[in-house]
Amino acid sequence: MVVRDLRKRFGDHQALDGVSLEVGEGEVVAVIGPSGSGKSTLVRCMHQLESIDGGAMYLDGELLGYAAHRGHLRPLPDRRVAAQRRRMGMVFQQFNLFPHWSVLRNLTEAQVAVHGRPSGEAREEAMRLLERVGLAEKAHEHPRRLSGGQQQRVAIARALVTRPRIMLFDEPTSALDPELVDEVLSVVRDLAHGGMTMIIVTHEMSFAREVAGRCVFMEKGRVVESGASRDLFDHPTSPRLQAFLSRFNRDDVHERPLEKESMP
């Protein structure tokens, strides 16, 4: 994934002000920063949920959202954008599951209706992914009967059904009670260990330091500092990042175990 000089404005607010970022195959990049720094806007633009005002984005060398036409760029039709979007999985702060459908149907419906997979194949893929996130036994439950952590794990499994080239996470634990955070982070960590390419917007400092190979610190729509995660956390060079990290206890930005056994 390559982002070049990305710009996005909401009215008078410059949400992204020339952001550039490259994420290599199998790399895990954490994006941190204060509220309003543009972190969520960045991943939403990558997933083409927000239009951009300038710059460009590429996935596997393909320009996202636009195509060259007679020397100019013109927006792609919706069906082409949808096809590009399917190559990226996205997990939001809220779970966005269909409450009247079972967990299994939440994972199979789009596979059958949108991607045209046979129902048996879709079911098999859904069960494989539910097993991967530790929820195979919840396949026939409805989301309202699950904890917040379990619902977010279902949302991660749903994002994986398209076999995406890259996963985008927009603060996936921010809506969870503190005791449910680790079960979700354990799943994300397992994806990282499995070689999944990921960009993770997070406020979990210890998780970012432990799991991400690289970290990006944003403020006011710009990348202020980036580098290897442990170097960035242990030896921040910019005064702004030093001040940001000083708000967290030292224990919060150093390793602590994420117990997979804690997942119900």
N, C-alpha and C positions, 0 to 999 in steps of 0.2 A: 504494500500500500504506500503510495506516495502522495503527499499533499504539498502543494506549492503556492506560497503567498496567498493563503486563503483569507477571504474577507467577507464579513457578514455584518449588516447593520439592521437594527430594529429601531426605526424612527431616528431619534437623535443619539441612540446608544450604539457605539461601535463594539459589537460583541466579539468579533474576530478581526484582528488588525495585522494581517500579513503573517499568518501562521504557516510554517513549513515543518514537515515531519515525514520521515521515512521509517517504515516498519518492514523488516525483512522476514523471509519465510521462517516460521517457527519461533519468531521473536515475541516476547511479552513486554509490552510497554505500559507503564502506569502513568496516568495523568493526574497530577495533584495541583492544589491551589485553593485560594479562598473562594467563598461563594461569589458568584457573579464574575468569575475570571474568564469564562468562556469555555470551560471544560465540556459541559453537556452540549453546548451549541456545536462544538467541534465534532463530536461523534454523531450528532444528529445530521450535520451537513454531510459527513462521510457516508451515512446511510441514505442520503438524499431525502430525508424527511423535512429538511429545510433547504430552500434554494440558497445559492451563494451569489454574492455581489461581485466577486472577483477572485482570481486565482484559478487553480485547477486541481483535480484529484484523479489518480490513476490506480487501477487494480489490475495486476498482471500486465501492465503496460497499456491497458485500455483506458481511454479518457472516459470519466464517469459523467453522465448527465448531458453530454454534448457530442456533436459530430461535426466534422469539417464539411462545409458546403460552399463551393465557389469562393474559396479563400476566406470564408467567415465561419464562425461557430454558431450553430443553431441548436436549441434544446432538442433532446431526443423525445420521441413520442412516449406516452405513458407505458406502453407495453415493453419498450426497450429498457426504460428505467426500472420497471418491475423485474425484468430479467437480470439486470445488473444487481439489483438489491437482493435477489435470492442467493447471490454468491457471498453475501455477508449476513451473519447472524447477529441479532441485536437483543440485548436483555436490558430492560428498563428498570427504573426505580420501583414502579408499580408492576404488578404481575401480569395484568391485562389478560387473564384467562377467562374463557366463556363459562360463567357460573352454572348454566343449565346443562352443560355437557360434562361427561365424565372426563377424567384425566386422559384416558386413552383416546377419546374422540378429540380432545384438544390437540393431540399430537397427530392424529391421522387425517382429520378433515381436510386440511390444506394440501396434504400429500396427494389425496385422491382428487379433490375438486380442482386444485390449481395446477399441480404437477402431473396429474394423470397417472399416478402409480396405481397398480392393482391393489384392491383393499387388503388382500392377504399380505402382500409385500409391505404395505404401509403399516399394518399392524405389527409385523415382525420387526420392522425398523423402530417403531415406537416402543415396543417392549424392550428391545436392546438398549435404547437410550434411557428408559426408565430404570432398567437394571444398573446402568452406568451411574446414574445419580442417586441410586439407593432407594428407589420408590416403586419397584415392580409390583409390590403387594398392594399399592394404592391405585392401580390402573383403573379400577371400576368405581372409585370414589368420586364425589363431586368436589370441586375446589373449596367450597365453603366448609367442608369437613377436614380440611388440612390446615396445619399451622402456616404462618407466614413464610417460615423457612422452607417448608415443603412446597408451598406454592411457587416460590422463586426457583426451586430446583426443577419443578415441572416446566417453568418458563424457560430455563436453560436448556432442558431436553427438547422443548419445542423449537427453540432457535437452532438446534443442531440437526433437525430432521432434513434440512436442505443440503446437508454436508457442506457447510460454507467454507470458503477459502480463509476467512478471517472472522473472528468474533469481536463484537463491540459491546462493552459493558458500561452502562451509565449509572454509576453508584448503586450496584445491585443489592447492597445491604442497608441502604439508608432508611428504608421503610420497615425494617425489622426490629423487633425487640432485641436488646443486647445478647440475651442467651441463645438467640437463633442465628446469630451472625456467623459463627464458626462453621456450621453445617453447610452453609452456602459457599463460604470461602474455601472449604475443603474440596468441593466439587470444582471450583475454578482452578484451584491449585493442581488437581488431578489432570485437568485439561492442559494446563501449562506443561506438566511433566510428560504428557502424551504428545507434545510437539505442536499443539494448536497455536496458530498465530492469533494474538489478542491485543487489543487496546482496552485498558481498564481505567475508567474514571472512578476514583475511589477516595474516600476520606479515611480509610484504614491504613495508617502509616506503617505499622509493623508488617502488614500483609504486602504492601507495595515494596517495601525493602526486601522482604524474603523472596517473593515470587517473581517480581518483574526483573528482567535483565537490565532494563533501562527505565529511567524515570524522567518525566517532563514536568517542570513547574511552570504554571501559567498565572498571569495576573493581568487584568485589564485588557484581555483579548490578545495577549502576546506571550510567546515563550520567553521566559526570563532566564531559565537555566535548564540544561538537560545533560544527562550523562549516565554512566553506570549507577544503578540504584544505590548500592552500598557506599560508593564514593560520594554520591550526591547527598545522602542522608548523614554520613559521617563527617564529610568535609565540604559543606556548602560554601560556595565562593561569593555569591551575591548577598548583600545585606538584607534584601527583601526575603530571600529564602531562609536565611539565618533567623530572621524575626518570625517567619511563619512556623518553622520547626520548633522554635523556643516555646511555642504555645502548648506543645505536647510534652508529656513526661518522657524522660529518657527511656523508660521501659516500653513506652508506646511505639517507639520507632526502632526497637530491636526485636530480635526474633522471640516469638512465643509459639508454642506448639498449637497447631490446629487439629483437634482430635477428630479423626474420621469416625471413631467409634461413637461419638456423641450424636451422630445422625440417627434419628428414630426410624 
